[in-house]
Amino acid sequence: MRKLDLHLGRKLVWLVGNVHTGVLPLRHLIVGLDDPTLSDKKLSGPIGKLLDSATDFEINPNLTHISVGPPPNTLPDNVIQDLSTDQHYGYKIVCAVRDGVLPVWLALLEIGPVNHSRWLTTANRLLRLWVKQQHGLKGKNLKNLHFILEFIIGVYYPCRFNMKVKHSWIEGPRHILFQLD
């Protein structure tokens, strides 16, 4: 960056897309614990293979809650109205998994397809696998799913919604520090 400043003869401002600072660790965690990707839409491990059918499983009324990290921000109405369908679903299912109570209407919602350019839908499908809990994962694979979900609930989504509420570019360094905390 400094060489470019000198070459152009003026200071440049460098802004990093903070959404990517959350997506990249999530991607590396999933690939590291589950196996590499097969294509731009498929994961090859035992957890990734279940993502396409995540909405097919029955709901488990004895949902095991995962409450790790800071609770999600209470989003103001104007922020909720600005959320995409997948973002809104993610916010609601994170709250449900943290509380251990899944509203029936939430279990009936469809989730976007798996695509590696949309890690948000991958996170949503992983959460959906957890609330269904009839996925057949056991032992190491179940522990890996739990670990990935702890990251999603404790780091990925809190950072994402923190950015939605505090979206000024001057908040960027604080978002990175929040993620590291």
C-alpha positions in Angstrom: 0.0 0.0 0.0 2.8 2.4 0.9 4.5 1.8 -2.5 1.3 2.7 -4.2 1.0 5.9 -2.2 4.6 6.8 -3.2 4.0 5.9 -6.9 0.8 8.0 -7.1 2.3 10.8 -5.0 -0.7 10.9 -2.6 -2.2 9.1 0.3 -4.8 6.4 -0.4 -7.6 5.2 1.9 -7.9 1.5 2.2 -11.3 0.1 3.3 -11.7 -3.6 3.9 -15.0 -5.3 3.4 -15.7 -6.4 7.0 -18.2 -9.0 5.9 -15.3 -10.9 4.4 -13.4 -10.9 7.6 -16.2 -13.1 9.0 -16.7 -15.2 6.0 -13.1 -16.3 5.5 -12.6 -17.8 9.0 -16.0 -19.6 8.6 -15.0 -21.0 5.3 -11.6 -22.2 6.6 -13.2 -23.7 9.7 -15.8 -25.7 7.7 -13.3 -26.9 5.1 -10.8 -27.8 7.9 -13.3 -29.8 10.0 -15.4 -31.3 7.3 -13.3 -31.7 4.1 -12.5 -29.7 1.0 -15.1 -28.4 -1.4 -16.0 -30.5 -4.5 -17.2 -27.5 -6.5 -18.6 -24.0 -6.1 -21.8 -25.5 -4.6 -20.8 -28.7 -2.7 -18.8 -29.7 0.4 -17.4 -33.2 0.3 -17.4 -34.1 4.0 -20.1 -35.9 6.0 -21.5 -32.6 7.3 -21.4 -30.8 3.9 -23.2 -33.7 2.2 -26.2 -33.1 4.4 -26.6 -29.4 3.6 -28.8 -29.9 0.5 -31.3 -31.9 2.5 -31.1 -29.8 5.7 -34.8 -28.8 5.3 -36.0 -32.4 4.9 -35.5 -33.6 8.4 -38.1 -33.6 11.1 -37.9 -31.0 13.9 -36.5 -32.1 17.2 -38.7 -30.8 20.0 -35.9 -31.4 22.5 -33.6 -28.9 20.8 -30.2 -28.7 22.5 -29.4 -25.0 22.9 -26.0 -23.5 22.1 -25.3 -20.2 23.9 -21.8 -19.2 23.3 -20.3 -15.7 22.9 -22.2 -12.5 23.2 -26.0 -12.6 22.6 -27.1 -11.2 19.3 -27.8 -7.4 19.2 -31.4 -6.5 19.5 -31.9 -5.1 16.0 -33.9 -1.9 15.5 -36.9 -2.1 13.3 -35.2 -0.1 10.5 -32.3 -2.6 10.4 -34.7 -5.6 10.4 -36.6 -4.2 7.5 -33.3 -3.8 5.6 -32.3 -7.5 6.1 -32.5 -9.9 3.2 -34.7 -13.0 3.7 -31.6 -15.1 4.4 -30.2 -12.5 6.9 -33.6 -12.3 8.7 -33.8 -16.1 8.9 -30.2 -16.3 10.2 -31.0 -13.7 12.9 -34.1 -15.6 14.0 -32.6 -19.1 14.0 -29.5 -17.9 15.9 -31.9 -16.5 18.6 -33.8 -19.8 18.6 -30.8 -22.0 18.9 -29.4 -19.8 21.7 -32.7 -20.1 23.6 -33.4 -23.7 22.8 -36.9 -22.9 21.5 -37.7 -23.1 17.8 -40.9 -21.3 16.7 -43.0 -23.5 14.4 -43.2 -20.8 11.7 -39.4 -20.6 11.6 -39.0 -24.4 11.0 -41.3 -24.1 8.0 -39.3 -21.4 6.2 -37.2 -22.3 3.2 -33.5 -21.5 3.1 -31.5 -20.4 0.0 -29.4 -23.0 -1.8 -25.9 -23.9 -0.9 -23.4 -21.8 -2.8 -19.9 -20.9 -1.8 -20.4 -17.3 -2.8 -23.2 -17.3 -0.2 -21.7 -18.5 3.1 -24.6 -17.0 4.9 -26.9 -19.7 3.5 -24.3 -22.3 4.4 -24.4 -21.0 8.0 -28.2 -21.1 7.9 -28.3 -24.6 6.7 -25.8 -25.8 9.3 -28.1 -24.2 12.0 -31.1 -25.9 10.4 -29.2 -29.3 10.6 -28.8 -28.7 14.3 -32.5 -27.9 15.0 -33.6 -31.0 13.1 -31.0 -33.3 14.8 -32.0 -36.3 12.7 -29.0 -36.0 10.6 -27.2 -39.2 11.7 -24.0 -37.5 12.7 -22.1 -39.1 15.6 -18.8 -39.0 17.3 -16.2 -36.8 15.7 -18.6 -35.5 13.0 -21.2 -34.4 15.6 -18.5 -32.7 17.6 -17.2 -30.9 14.5 -20.8 -29.7 13.7 -21.1 -28.4 17.2 -17.8 -26.6 17.0 -18.7 -25.0 13.7 -22.1 -23.9 15.1 -20.3 -22.4 18.2 -18.3 -20.3 15.8 -21.4 -19.3 13.8 -23.4 -18.4 16.9 -20.6 -16.9 18.9 -18.6 -15.1 16.3 -19.9 -15.1 12.7 -23.5 -13.8 13.3 -22.7 -11.4 16.2 -20.1 -9.8 14.0 -22.4 -9.7 11.0 -25.2 -8.0 12.9 -22.8 -5.7 14.8 -21.8 -4.5 11.3 -25.5 -4.1 10.3 -26.1 -1.8 13.3 -22.8 0.1 13.2 -22.2 0.3 9.5 -20.0 3.4 9.2 -16.6 2.8 7.7 -14.9 4.3 10.8 -16.3 1.4 12.8 -14.3 -1.1 10.6 -11.4 -1.5 13.1 -13.8 -1.9 16.0 -15.5 -4.7 14.1 -12.2 -6.5 13.6 -11.4 -6.1 17.3 -14.9 -7.3 18.2 -14.3 -10.4 16.1 -11.0 -11.1 17.8 -12.4 -10.6 21.2 
